[in-house]
Amino acid sequence: MDAVLVADAEVNEYRTFIRKGMFGSLLGEKGKYTDLIETLWFHLGESSEKITENYHVFLPSYGKFSGKISKRIRLLNPETSGPAIVQMTVYPIAENQYMILLDELDDSEYQRSRYDKQPERYRDLG
């Protein structure tokens, strides 16, 4: 794991317990939960641009989870200024409190996971 965080949506705070690699500069030791949600969900493509203030009203509704969620997200790696594929898993641990695990996938991990999901598509590749 490259980053392990615990977030409390009710008090709008998160705290990191592990920050390695790109997450050392992308995430603070502590911060606002809405800023974290903006960083993970509402970034603009492969840039560091933030969404306009008009869209901030949607941030609280995107930070509520009733069950485990796991998905791949694309973030701008501040160390390389290029895109990074990140596996994000969110576990609810109490009412409005979540453990968030982030793991940057290198190209081989990303390609292998695509192969595992659709092996027939890649069967003739070697």
N, C-alpha and C positions, 0 to 999 in steps of 0.2 A: 504494500500500500504506500502510495506517495503522500496522501493526506488523510487524516482522520480528524473529524470535527464533531462537536456536539452543538446543536443549535436549539434555541428556545424562541419559537415564533411569538409567544405571548409577550415576552419582554424585549423582543427584537434584538437578540444578541446571539453570537456564535463564539466558540472558543476552539482553537486548533490544539490537538495533542501531538500530531505528527505533521510536519511540512517538509517534504523533500523535493528535490528537483525543481521544476518550474513553479511548484506551489509555495516554495520558500519566498519568492518575490510576488506571486500573484495574490496570496492570502496573508492577512495579518494574523498575529497571535490571537487577537480578539477583534470583533467588529460587529457591525449591524447586520442582522439576518437579511434585511431587504437588500442591502448591498451585495451580499453573497448570492441571493437569488438573481439579482440583475447580472452579476458576473457569469453565473452558470447558465441561465436561460435566455436572457435578453441582450446578449452581446450581438453586435451587428456583423455577422459573417466572420471573416477572418481578420477583423480589425479590432482595435481597442476602443472604438467609438462607443459611447453610451447611448441609451435610448433617451428620447426627449422627456422632459418633466411631465408632459401630458400623459404618458404611458405608465407613470409610477403608481397610479391608482390601482393597476392590475397586479402589482408585485405581491401584496398580502395574500391574494387568492391563489397564486401559484406556489406559495410556500406551505400549503396545508396538505398533509398526506395521511391517508387512513390505513395504508398498508405498505408493504415493502415495494419499492420501485427500483428498477435497475435499467439503465439506458446508456447509450454512448452519446457523448456530446463532443462538439468541436470547439476548442478554445484557442485563442491566440497565445502562444508560448512567449512570455516576455523575455526569455533568455535568448531565443533564436529569432524572434519577430516573425515566426512562421506558424502555421496551424498545427495543432496537436489533437489527436483523438484520445479522449478520456473516458474510461468506464466509471460511471457514477452509480453508487448504490445508496439508497436512503432507507433507513430502518426507523420506524416510529418506536420510541422507547417509553414515552408517556404522552399524556395529552399535550399537543403542540410542542413536543420535544422530539428531536431527531438525531440519530447518529448518521453522519454522512461520510462515506468512504469514496475516495477519488484515486484512480490509478491511471497514469499516463501509459498508453499502449504504444509500443514501438511498432514499426511496420510489420515485422514478422508476426507479432501477436495479433495485430489487426487482420492481416491476410489469413492467418491460420484460423481465426474465428469465423471469417467469412467462408472459408472452405468447409469448416465443420458444419455450418448451417446449410450449405448447398453443395454437397460433395459431387452430385451428379453433374453439376454445371462445370466443375473443374476436373472431372475424371480424365480427360484426354490431355491435360496439361503436363503430365509427367509423372 
